[in-house]
Amino acid sequence: MTAAETCVLLLYYAVLSALAVYSIHRFYLVRLRRRSPVPDRETAPVYPPLTVQLPLYNEPNVVARLIEAVARLDYPGELEIQVLDDSTDETSQIVESSMSAILARGVNITHLRRAARDGYKAGALAHGVESSRSELFAVFDADFVPPSDLLLRMVPYFADPVVGMVQARWTHLNRDESMLTRVQALFLDAHFAVESAARNFGGRFFNFNGTAGIWRRSAIEDAGGWSSSTLTEDLDLSYRAQMAGWRFVFLNDVEVPAELPVALRGFQDQQHRWAKGSLQTARKMLPSILASRWRATVKAEAVFHLTNNSAYLLSVVLALLTIPAMIVRYAYGLTWMFAIDFVLFAASSGSVLAFYREGQRWAHRPLPRTRDLMAALPVGIGMSVRNAVAVVEGLLEEGGYFRRTPKKGDAMKAPRRPAREPTPLYHYAEIALAVFFVGNIGAFAMSGHWASLPFLSLFACGYASVAITHYTSVG
């Protein structure tokens, strides 16, 4: 065996092992979730002044629904609603029209416009904080529909003076619209009901998810305020606030419904932003976290949390190494090594599927259908090319353009297509990988190398599904 062939095998198994560690970590989260106590409910003697912030950018399909839902919120204390509108389309006119009826009902609502979209969402939220004297700030993105009793269920936790943020769990208005939305619902249910809950209840850091949460002003200020230095301003501020000593609360049984992206391009844009921003936050925060006096378990979980999206880059590297590694093993009669692949793949896939299944249980939903659960694996692989690009950008860049996710709204209108853009290079890479793996399935089958086919089929299905959906989905 040549030195190059040895390097191929060593790198292949190193990447596969690293992916297995990230995947099997989900078993740890499931176990932590089951063992951790739920925090007791606090009782607030007073309801401090609270501002509801609605950051908007070109959301004509959903803004009226959002404003009407927020206007119905019950709150015994002083309540203000800020529409933080950076829109450049007809959204601003819809806001004004919706506000006319709301103002007539005596609701305190203001429409704040900025001259420029500096800092994107982080800049809008910071502008809103500066324009208000409230102690608490609730944030809702445009596609959310908060129930009327939401503030009554969340604000009491601020009776504890060290609580800096309270986060509700997202639910999904259109989870059954398509296979894509059902898979997204599985992802998000597990993220909230298992991942966020386990970290919070187990005494680790977890994060505000950008919406459906309430912040204390002093926690924002102590942490240095909203910043646009990363694309995940929510994750960034969350870690800074918890490092400053503020305690966060996750409420698994408090639900806020929202809309999932219906088009693949919108889902990819959203995932790209989250992947890039998480690595930017890792670069920014991990050195100080690792150098701090926090427990080793807190530090370790922060590393997994902030670097988890690097698994997408590892997945692409693994895809590129899979065929060369197979050729080397067949050439030298090392077929017994496929048993190692099987064990690592089974452990990784099994932990991921168990994680999503556990998410449905803790979200108080029926167990997922097998076809939806099995679709989660190829969707994750198919998304790896786009998100690998995001990971590299996150490692090299600060900030970035905040691309909004199109929404359909109550009318279920198709999101407006943006001006035609050239097909991005990553999509050609997805097509090339799909063709590459389909071709190799045929080649290895003709050679009688049947042990290779399950691994090759998983990659082929993932890349082919995303490549095909790119042309068949809306948006």
ZABA-259915 format. One record per residue: x, y, z of N, C-alpha, C in turn. Coordinates in steps of 0.1 Angstrom, whole numbers, plus 5000, padded with zeros to 4 digits. Layout:
% residues N
XYZXYZXYZ;...
This chain:
% residues 475
500949885000500050005000500950125000;500650224991501450344990501150435001;502050535003501850635014500550715011;500250744998499050814995497750734998;497850604995496650524998496450505013;497550505021497450495035496850625041;497250735035496750865040495250875037;494850825025493350825022492550755033;493050635036492350555046492350615060;493550665064493650735077492750855078;492750935067491851055067490451025067;490050915059488650875058488150835072;488950755079488450705092488550815103;489450905101489451015110488151105109;487851135097486651215094485351135098;485251015095484150925099484050925114;485150905121485050905136484651035142;485151145136484751275141483251295139;482651255127481251265125480451185135;481051065138480350975147480351035161;481351105165481351175178480251275179;480151365169479151465169477751405169;477551295161476251225161475951155174;476851085180476651015192476451105204;476951225203476751325213475251355215;474451325204472951345206472451245216;473051125217472551035227472851095241;473951165243474251225255473151335258;472751405248471651505250470351445254;470051335248468751255251468851215266;469951155270470151115284470051225293;470751345290470751455299469351515300;468551505289467151555289466351475299;466551345298465651255307466051265322;467251305325467751305338467651435345;467451545338467551675343466151725348;466051785360464851835365464351955358;463051975357462352095351462352205362;462752325358462752435368461452465374;461352505386460152545393459652675387;458252695387457652815382457852925393;458253045388458453155397457153235397;456953325407455753405408456253555408;455753635398456153775398455153855405;455653935415454654025423454254135414;455054175404454654285395454954245381;454354325372454654305358455254435353;456654425351457354555347456954595333;457354715330457054765316457754675306;456954645296457454545286457254595272;458254585263458154625249458154495240;457154485232457154375222457854425209;458854365204459654405193459354315181;458954375169458654305157459654345146;460754285145461754315134461254265121;461054355111460554325098461454365087;461454285076462054325064461354255052;460554335045459754285034459054155037;457954175045457154065049455654085046;455254115034453854155031452854045033;453253925032452253815034451853785048;452653825058452453785072452353895082;452754015078452854125087451454155094;450454155086449154195092448654085103;448953965100448653855109449453875122;450753905121451553925132451054035141;450854155135450354265143449054245150;448154175143446854145150447054045161;447953945160448153855171448853925183;449854005180450554075191449554175198;448654235191447754335197446754265206;446654135205445754065214446454005226;447754035228448453985240447854045253;447653955262447254005276448454035284;448454155291449554195300449054295309;449154265323448554365333449454485334;450654485330451554605331451554695319;452454785319452654875308453154805296;452554805285452854735273453054825261;454154805254454354885242454754785230;454254815218454654735207455454825197;456654775193457454835184457454755171;457054815160457254755147458554815141;459554725141460954775137461054735122;460654835114460454805100461554855091;462354765085463354805076462954775061;461654755059461254715046461454815035;461554755023461654845011460554815001;459554735005458454704996457154755002;455954694999454754735004454454705018;455354635025455154595039454854715047;455554825045455354945054453954995052;453354995040451955035038451054945046;451254815045450454725052450554745067;451654775072451854805086450954925090;451055035083450255155086448755125086;448355045076446955015075446554925087;447354825091446954745102447054815115;447954915116448054985129446855085131;446155125120445055225122443955155130;443655035127442554965135443054935149;444354905151444854865164444954985173;445355095167445455225175444055265180;443055245172441655275176441155195188;441755085190441455005202442255035214;443055145213443855185225445155115227;445655035217446854965218448055055216;449055055224450255135223451155075213;451155115201451955055190452655165182;453955155179454655255172455355185160;455455265149456155215137457455285135;458555215138459855275137460555235124;461055335117461755315104463155375106;464155305100465455355100465855395086;466855485086467255545073468055435065;468655345072469455235065469355115073;469554995067469454865073470754825080;471354915087472654895093472554785104;473354685103473354585114472254485112;471354495102470254405099469454385111;469054265115468154245126468754295139;470054265141470654315154470554465155;470854535144470754685144469354725147;468354665141466954705144466554685158;466954565164466654545178467354645187;468554675185469354765193468654905192;468254945180467555075178466255075186;465554965187464354955195464554965210;465654905214465954915229466255055232;467055125224467355265226466155355226;465155315219463955405218462855375229;463255285238462255245248462855255262;461955265272462355265286461955135293;461455045286460954915292462054835299;461654755308462654665315462754535307;461654495301461654365294461354385279;461954295271461754305256461454165251;460254155245459854025238460054045223;460553945217460853955203460053845195;459453885184458753795175459053825161;459553725154459753735139458353745132;458453775119457253805112456253695110;456853565110455953455107455353385120;455553445131455053395144453753445147;452953365154451553395159451453365174;451953465182451953435197450553425202;450253325211448953325217448753435227;447453465230447153585238447753575252;447853455258448353445272449853425273;450553445262451953405262452753485273;452553615273453353695283453053665297;451753625300451353595313452053465318;452453375308453053255312454553265312;455153365306456553375306457153475315;456553595317457053695325457253655340;456453575346456653535360458053485363;458753425354460053375356461053485359;460753605355461653715358461553765372;460753705381460753735395462053705401;462753605395464153575399465053685393;465753765401466453875395467653835387;468153715387469253675379468853615365;467453605363467053555350467153665340;467853635329468053735319467253715306;466853585304466053555292465253435294;464053435288463153325289462653295275;462853165271462553115257461453015257;460453045248459352945245459752855234;459052745233459252645222458452685210;459152665198458452685185457552565182;456352595176455652495169455352535155;454652465147454752485133453352485126;452952595120451652615114451452525102;452552495095452452425082453252305082;453452235093454352115093453952005084;452651995080452151885072452051925057;452552035053452452085040453151995029;454351945033455151875024456151785032;456851705025457951625031458951715037;459351825029460351915034459951985047;458652025049458252085061458151985072;457751865069457751765080459151735085;460151725076461451705081461951825089;461751945084462152065092461552055106;460252015107459552005120460251905129;460751795123461451705131462751765137;463451835128464751895132464451995143;463552085142463252185152462652135165;461752035164461251985176462351925185;463251845178464351785186465251895191;465552005183466452105188465852175200;464552205201463952265212463752175224;462952065221462351985232463451895238;464551865230465551785236466851865238;467351925228468651995228468652115238;467752215235467652335243467252295258;466252205259465752175272466852095280;467652005274468651935281469752035286;470152125277471252215281470752305292;469552355291469052445302468852375315;468052265314467752185327469052125333;470052095324471252035329472352135333;472052255333472952355338474052395328;473752375315474752415305474152545298;475052605290474552725282473652675271;472552755269471752735257471452875252;470752885241470553015235469153065232;468953195232467753255227467753225212;466653185206466553145193466053255183;466253375187465953485178464553535178;463653465184462253495184461553415195;460353455198459553385208460253375222;460953475225461653485238461553625244;461853645257461853775264463153795270;463653915268464953955274464754065285;465654055295465754165305466754265299;466354395300467254505295468654495301;468754475314470054475320470954365316;470354245312471054135306471654175293;470854245285471354285271472454385273;472254475282473354585284474554525290;474454435301475654385307476454295297;475754235287476454155277477054235266;476854365266477454445255476454485244;475154445245474154485236474154395223;473154415215473054345202474254375193;474754275186475954295177475654225164;476154295153476054235140477354175135;478254145145479554085141479453945137;478253875140478053745135476653745129;476353645121474953635115473953575124;474453525136473553475146473653565158;473053685157473153775168472453725181;471553635179470853575191471753485199;472453395191473453305197474553375204;475053475197476253555202475853625215;474753695215474353775228474053675239;473453555235473153455246474353415253;475453385246476653335253477253445261;477253565255477853675263477153705276;475753695275474953715287475153605297;475253485293475453375303476853375309;477853415300479153435306479253545316;478353645315478253755325477553715337;476953595338476353545350474853545349;474253575338472753575338472253435335;471153405341470553265340469453275330;469353165321468253155311467253055315;466053065310465052965313464352925300;464252785298463552735286462252675291;461152705284459852665287459352565276;459452435279459052345269457652335266;456852365276455352355275454652485271;455452585268454952715263455252725248;454152715240454352695226453952825218;454752855208454452975199454552915185;453352915178453352865164454052965154;454652905144455352985133455252905120;455752965110455652905097457052855092;457052735087458352685082458552725067;459752735063460052765049459452655040;458752685029458052585021458952555009;459852645005460752624994462152584998;462752494990464152454994465052574995;465052664986465952774986465852854999;464652885004464452955016465052875028;464752745028465352655039466852655038;467452655026468852655025469452785030;468752895026469253025031469253035046;468152985052468052985067469152905073;469352785068470452695073471852755071;472052815060473352875057473652985067;472653065070472753175080473153115094;472353015098472652955111473952885112;474352815101475652745101476852845101;476752945093477853045092477953125106;476753165111476753245123477253165135;476953035136477352955147478952945147;479552925136480952915135481653055138;480953165134481453295138481353315153;480353275159480153285173481253195180;481453075175482552985181483853055180;484253115169485453195169485553305179;484453365181484353485189484353445204;483653345208483353315222484153195228;484553095220485152985226486453015233;487353095228488553125236488253175250;487353265252487053315265486353205273;485453125267484753025274485752925280;486652875271487652775275488652825286;488852955286489753015295489053055308;487753035309486953085321487052975332;486353005343486252915354484952835354;484252835343483052745343483452605343;482552515348482752375349483152315336;483852205336484352135324483152085315;482052045322480852005315480252115307;480252235313479752355306480552385294;481852385295482852415284482652315273;482652185277482552085267481252095258;480152125265478852135258478852255249;479552365254479652485245480452455232;481452375234482252335222481352255212;480652155217479752085208478652175202;478152255210477052345206477452435195;478552505197479052615188479752555175;480252435176480952385164480252275157;478952245162478252135157478052135141;477852255136477652265122478852235113;480052225120481252185112481052045107;480051965112479851835107479451835092;478851945088478451955073479751955065;480752035069482052035062482651895062;482651825074483151695075482451595066;481051615064480251525056480751535041;481051655037481451675023482851615021;483751635030485051565029484851415029;483951365038483751215038483251165024;482251245018481751205005482851194995;483751294995484851294985485851184988;485951135000486951025003486350885002;485050875002484350745002484750654991;484750694979485050614967486550574967;487450674969488850634970489150534981;488550554993488750455004488250325000;487050314993486550184989487450114979;487950184970488850134960490150074966;490750144975491950104982491649974990;490549964997490249845005489949724996;489249744985489049634976490349584970;491249684966492449654959493349564968;493349584981494249514990493549414999;492349384995491649275002491249315017;491049445019490749485033489249505035;488449415029486949425030486449415044;487249345053486849335067486649475073;487349575068487249715073485849775071;485049715062483749765060482849745073;483249655081482549635094482749755103;483949825102484149945110483150055105;483050065092482150165086480750135090;480350005090478949975094478750015108;479649985117479450015132479350175133;480250245127480250395129478950455122;478650405110477450455104476150425112;476150305117474950265124474850345137;475950365144475950435156475550585154;476050645143475750775139474250795135;473850705126472450715121471450685132;471750585140470850545151470750655161;471850725164471750835174470950945169;471050975156470351095150468851055150;468550935145467050905144466450895158;467150845168466650845182466450985187;467351075183467251215187465951275182;465651255169464451315163463251245169;463251115171462151045177461851095191;462951115199462751175212462251315212;462551385202462051525201460551525200;459951425192458551425191457851385204;458551305212457951265225457851375234;459051455235459051565244458251685239;457951685226457051795221455651755222;455351645228453951595231453251565217;453951505208453451465195453451315193;452651265184452751115181454151085175;454550965176455850925171455850945156;456950995150457051025136456850905127;456250925115456150825105457550785101;457650655098458950605094459550675082;458650705072459150765060459750905063;459050975072459551115075460851105083;460951005092462150985100463350945091;463050855082464150815073464550925063;463651015060463951125050464851225057;464951225070465751325077467251305074;467651175072469151155069469551205056;468951165045469351225032469251375031;468151435037468051575037469251645043;469751585055470951635061472151625053;472251515046473451495037473351595025;472151605019471951695008472251835011;471951875023472252015027473752045030;474551935030475951955035476752045026;476552045013477352125004477152275007;475952315007475652455010476152495024;475852415033476252445047477752435049;478452345042479952345042480552475038;479952535028480352665023480152765035;479052755041478752845053479752835064;480152705067481052685077482452745074;482852735062484152795057484052945059;482953005054482753145055482753185070;482153115078482053145093483453145099;484353055094485653045100486553165095;486153225083487053325077486453465078;485153485079484553615078483853655091;483653785092482753845103481553895096;480453895103479153945098478753885085;478053955077477553905064476253955061;475753925049474453975045473353885052;472353945058471253875064470153855054;470053735048469053705038467853655045;466653725042465453675049464853555042;464053485050463353365045461953395041;461653375028460253405023459153335031;458053405033456853345040455653345032;454753255034453553245026452353315033;452153295046451153355053449753285053;448753345058447453285059446853255045;447153345036446553335022447253215015;448353165021449053055014449453095000;449853224999450353264986451853224984;452253194972453653164970454453284974;455553264981456453374983456953434970;457053564970457453634958458853594955;459053564942460353524937461253644937;462453634942463453744941463853764926;464453874923465053894910465853774906;465753734894466453604889467953624892;468453524899469953514902470553404895;471853414892472553304886472553184895;472553064889472552944897473952934905;473852924918475052924926475952804923;477252824925478152714922477952594931;477452614943477252494952476152404946;475252454939474152374933474752284922;475752334914476352244905477152134912;477752174923478452064931477451964936;476251994940475251904944474851804933;474651864921474351784909475551684906;476751744906477951654903478051544913;477851574926477951464936476851364934;475651404931474551314928474851214917;475351274905475651194894476851104897;477851154904478951074908478650954916;477750964926477350854935476450754928;475550814920474650724912475450634902;476450694896477350624886478150514894;478650554905479450454913478550344919;477350364921476450254926476350154915;476150204902476150104891477450034889;478550104890479850044888480149944899;479949974912480249874922479249754922;478049784918477049674916477549574905;477949624894478449544883479649464887;480449514896481649454901481349354912;480149344917479749254927480149304941;480449424943480849484956479649534963;478749434967477449474973477549544987;478649524994478749585007478849735006;479249784995479449924993478050004991;477149924986475949994980475150074991;474950025003474150105013474750235016;476150245017476750365020476650465008;476850404996476750494984475350544982;474350454985472950494982472550614991;473050615004472750725013473250855007;474450855002474950984997474251014984;473950914975473250944963471851004965;471150944975469750994978469851134983;470751164992470851294998471151404987;472151384979472451484969471451494958;470951384954469951384943468651444947;468251424960466951484965467051634965;468151684970468351834970468451894956;469251824947469351874934468051874926;467251774928465951764921464951864927;464951874941463951964947464252114944;465552144941465952274937465052324925;464752234916463952274904462452254906;462052174915460652144916459952224927;460652274937460052354948459752494944;458852554952458552694949459652784955;459952894948460852994953462152994948;
